[in-house]
Amino acid sequence: VGTAGFSTEGFFGTDYQSLAFDSNDVPYVAFRDLNNGSKCSVMKFNGIEWEYVGPVGITTGAVGHVSLAIDSQGLPHVAFRESPLADKCSVMRFDGSQWNYVGDSGFSSWNSSVAYVNLLIDDNDKLFVAYQEEIYDDGASVLTFDGSEWVYVGTPGFSGADLANLLNE
């Protein structure tokens, strides 16, 4: 779709790409933008070419494990591990003009890093994020946003196993 290599305006390219479609089948992609300080950037295809959604590099610092989801209003949300925040999880939402954090930035456990971040928005626009959480022996944790803060769904680290090992089995 569009021109190949549309996101590579510099030498380094991208990684941790995540693709989602809005209700009109418009494709969006979020990624760690290696040409812009490894910050998160989000683009969408406007029917002719790819364009940035908001500014290039929406985060304050480097990110990893990027996950993109779009709500029923067509607003993109992105979850990621944020390096300046000790590799904790953050979620941002585009309000039509700017990107804002959903709840606190770096909301995951205060003394634990996360990996394999996955964001989902249900049919009622409720946000859920799942990730591997170091403090719980790299077990899986799921959180939801209750309108003011991120809260665990069930027991943190419920899988009791290293997700990376589970994914490789």
C-alpha positions as CSV (number, residue, x, y, z in Angstrom):
1,V,0.0,0.0,0.0
2,G,1.6,3.2,-1.1
3,T,5.3,3.7,-1.7
4,A,7.7,1.0,-0.3
5,G,9.9,2.3,2.5
6,F,7.6,5.2,3.3
7,S,8.7,5.4,6.9
8,T,12.5,5.4,6.2
9,E,13.4,9.0,5.8
10,G,16.8,8.4,7.2
11,F,19.4,5.7,7.4
12,F,18.2,3.5,10.3
13,G,14.5,2.6,9.5
14,T,12.0,1.2,12.0
15,D,11.3,-1.8,14.2
16,Y,8.5,-3.0,16.5
17,Q,5.9,-2.2,13.8
18,S,2.2,-2.7,14.7
19,L,-0.6,-2.5,12.1
20,A,-4.3,-1.7,12.7
21,F,-7.3,-0.6,10.6
22,D,-10.1,1.8,11.5
23,S,-13.7,1.1,10.9
24,N,-13.3,2.5,7.3
25,D,-10.5,0.0,6.6
26,V,-7.9,2.8,6.7
27,P,-4.5,1.3,7.6
28,Y,-2.4,2.8,10.4
29,V,1.0,1.7,11.5
30,A,2.9,2.5,14.7
31,F,6.6,1.8,15.1
32,R,9.9,2.6,16.9
33,D,11.3,5.3,14.6
34,L,15.1,4.7,14.6
35,N,15.7,7.9,12.6
36,N,14.0,10.0,15.3
37,G,15.6,8.9,18.6
38,S,13.9,5.5,18.6
39,K,10.7,7.3,19.7
40,C,7.2,6.1,18.7
41,S,5.8,7.4,15.4
42,V,2.3,6.6,13.9
43,M,1.3,6.9,10.3
44,K,-1.8,6.3,8.3
45,F,-2.5,5.8,4.6
46,N,-4.7,8.7,3.3
47,G,-5.6,6.9,0.0
48,I,-2.6,8.3,-1.9
49,E,0.4,8.2,0.5
50,W,1.4,7.6,4.1
51,E,1.2,10.5,6.5
52,Y,2.1,11.0,10.1
53,V,-0.6,11.1,12.7
54,G,0.4,14.1,14.8
55,P,4.1,14.8,15.1
56,V,7.0,12.6,14.2
57,G,8.3,10.9,17.4
58,I,5.3,11.3,19.8
59,T,7.1,10.0,22.9
60,T,9.6,11.7,25.1
61,G,12.2,9.0,24.6
62,A,13.0,5.6,23.1
63,V,10.3,2.9,23.1
64,G,10.0,-0.8,22.4
65,H,7.3,-3.4,22.0
66,V,4.9,-1.1,20.3
67,S,1.2,-2.1,20.0
68,L,-1.5,-0.1,18.1
69,A,-5.3,-0.3,18.4
70,I,-8.1,2.0,17.1
71,D,-11.3,2.7,18.9
72,S,-14.8,2.9,17.5
73,Q,-14.5,6.7,17.0
74,G,-11.5,6.0,14.7
75,L,-8.9,7.4,17.2
76,P,-5.6,5.5,17.4
77,H,-4.1,4.4,20.7
78,V,-0.6,3.1,21.1
79,A,1.0,1.1,24.0
80,F,4.7,0.6,24.4
81,R,7.6,0.0,26.7
82,E,9.2,3.4,27.4
83,S,12.9,3.4,28.1
84,P,13.1,6.8,29.8
85,L,10.7,5.4,32.4
86,A,12.7,2.3,33.3
87,D,11.1,0.2,30.6
88,K,7.6,0.6,32.1
89,C,4.4,0.5,30.0
90,S,2.7,3.7,28.8
91,V,-0.4,4.2,26.6
92,M,-1.1,7.2,24.4
93,R,-4.3,8.3,22.6
94,F,-4.6,10.7,19.6
95,D,-7.5,13.1,20.2
96,G,-7.6,14.4,16.7
97,S,-4.9,17.0,17.2
98,Q,-2.4,15.8,19.7
99,W,-1.2,12.7,21.5
100,N,-1.9,12.4,25.2
101,Y,-1.1,9.7,27.8
102,V,-4.0,7.6,29.0
103,G,-3.6,7.7,32.7
104,D,-0.1,8.0,34.0
105,S,2.9,7.5,31.8
106,G,4.9,4.5,33.0
107,F,2.0,3.1,34.9
108,S,3.2,-0.5,35.3
109,S,4.7,-1.7,38.6
110,W,7.2,0.8,40.0
111,N,10.1,-1.6,40.2
112,S,9.6,-3.8,37.1
113,S,10.2,-3.6,33.4
114,V,7.7,-5.0,30.8
115,A,8.0,-6.7,27.4
116,Y,5.8,-8.1,24.7
117,V,3.2,-5.3,25.1
118,N,-0.2,-5.9,23.5
119,L,-3.1,-3.4,23.4
120,L,-6.7,-4.2,22.8
121,I,-9.8,-2.1,22.7
122,D,-13.1,-3.9,23.2
123,D,-16.5,-3.2,21.5
124,N,-17.3,-0.7,24.3
125,D,-14.0,1.2,23.8
126,K,-12.6,-0.2,27.0
127,L,-8.8,-0.4,26.9
128,F,-6.8,-3.5,27.9
129,V,-3.1,-4.0,27.9
130,A,-1.2,-7.2,28.4
131,Y,2.5,-7.7,28.9
132,Q,5.3,-9.8,30.3
133,E,6.1,-8.3,33.7
134,E,9.6,-8.9,35.2
135,I,8.6,-8.5,38.8
136,Y,6.3,-11.6,38.5
137,D,8.9,-13.9,37.1
138,D,8.2,-12.7,33.6
139,G,4.6,-13.8,33.9
140,A,1.7,-12.3,31.9
141,S,-0.3,-9.4,33.4
142,V,-3.4,-7.8,32.0
143,L,-4.6,-4.3,33.0
144,T,-7.6,-2.2,32.0
145,F,-8.1,1.5,32.2
146,D,-11.0,2.3,34.6
147,G,-11.4,6.0,33.5
148,S,-8.8,7.3,35.9
149,E,-6.1,4.7,36.3
150,W,-4.8,1.4,35.1
151,V,-5.9,-1.6,37.3
152,Y,-5.0,-5.3,37.1
153,V,-7.5,-7.7,35.7
154,G,-7.2,-10.7,37.9
155,T,-3.9,-11.7,39.4
156,P,-0.7,-9.9,38.2
157,G,1.8,-12.3,36.6
158,F,-1.0,-15.0,36.4
159,S,0.8,-17.2,33.8
160,G,3.6,-17.9,36.2
161,A,6.0,-18.6,33.3
162,D,8.3,-16.6,31.1
163,L,6.2,-15.5,28.1
164,A,9.2,-15.6,25.8
165,N,9.6,-19.3,26.5
166,L,5.8,-19.9,26.0
167,L,5.9,-18.1,22.6
168,N,8.8,-20.3,21.5
169,E,7.1,-23.6,22.4
